Amino acid sequence: MKYVMSLTFVLATVNCGNIFECAKTADCAHEEICFAGSCRKNSVAPEKEEKTSPDFSCGDSPKRGEIAINEILFAVPEGLDGDANSDGIRDAHEDEFVEIVNRTDRVISLVGLRIENGTKAKFAFTSTCLTPFGSIVVFGGGSSPLANAIISNRAFAFSNSGGSARLTLEEHEIDKVSFSPSGPASFVRYPEISGEVFRQHQPTLFSPGFCSNGRATESGC
């Protein structure tokens, strides 16, 4: 099966240089969840909405290749292990997410950028700026304690049997990711940020807003 830019799905390999405290919530103590490889208290934060104005001046709108989908969760794992947004509840739609990264060394304006399920628009940015090599993650619903999270008021409703997610700006396609069933984990770009191949997330199930190794995307992963 072909993926975006005719890429072939590659099976994941574990980076032995990474040290993780957990791979799933079952590895953690009671009332803790596994998030980005660390056991954390499961705390619920107020739902985050896009701010009416950005904290700093926005730059230019993105051109193709300047921003990209870095990670996508389209088939939410069962049980609390699937609580990707860390709101204490596993939901098949609210815990779906799309993580977007800035591949450039300048601030990019996401105003007008849309996330689409196939060709159906599901979310549109209204006032968001993305810092150099930074990331932002959009969840399908619920709430999240993540500082770089946005909650959509409309579910993505990705199909567990496969499909595609697109970033579009006006009539231009900025990025596209095609996916098919791959087990209980997200799809992540490889190498992260700059890669052209997607693989199943390992060793944890997902890491929204972070690199697979738990570091900030600004580190280059």
C-alpha positions, 0 to 999 in steps of 0.5 A: 500500500502506498502512503503520502509521497508514495512512501512505504510503511516501515516497521518500527525499531526501538532506539536503544539509547532511549530510556523509558519509565513505562510503555503503557498505563498498566506499567504505572502505579494506581491513578497514574498514566503512561505519557511520553514514556513517563508515569504521571498523575492523571490530572484534568485541566480546563479545556483549552480553546484557541486564543483570540490573539497570539502571544507573539507576532505571526510570520508567513503562512506555510508553504508545502514542506515547511510544516508537516503532520508528525504524528497521528492517532487514528485508532485509539487503544482500548482502556485507559491506555488510550487516554491520549489527551490525559483527561482521565477518560478513554474516548474513541474520538476525543483521544484521536489527535494530529500533531503538527511540527514546524520544520523551519527556523522561523515562526509560522502562522497557522491561521486558515490552516485546516485539518481534513479527514480525507477531503472533509474539513474537521478543524481550522486554526484561527489565531495560532503561531508555531514557533521554530521547530515547535509542535502543536497537537489537536485532539478530537475532544475532551480536555488536556493538560498539555501546554501545546494542545488545542481541543477541537470542537468537532471530532476527527472521526478517522476510520480504524480501517484506514484513510488519510489526513490532510493539511490544507490552506485555501486551495493548497495541500500542505501535507498529507498522510495516508494510513492503514491498520497498524496495531494499538499505537499512533503513526509517527514520521521517521525520522521525526520532523524531517522524515518521509516515511511513517511507522508505528510508534514505539516503545510507547503507544504515542507521544502527542506534543513530544518526540517519541523519546519524550523530548521537545520537538525543538531538540530535533528529536 
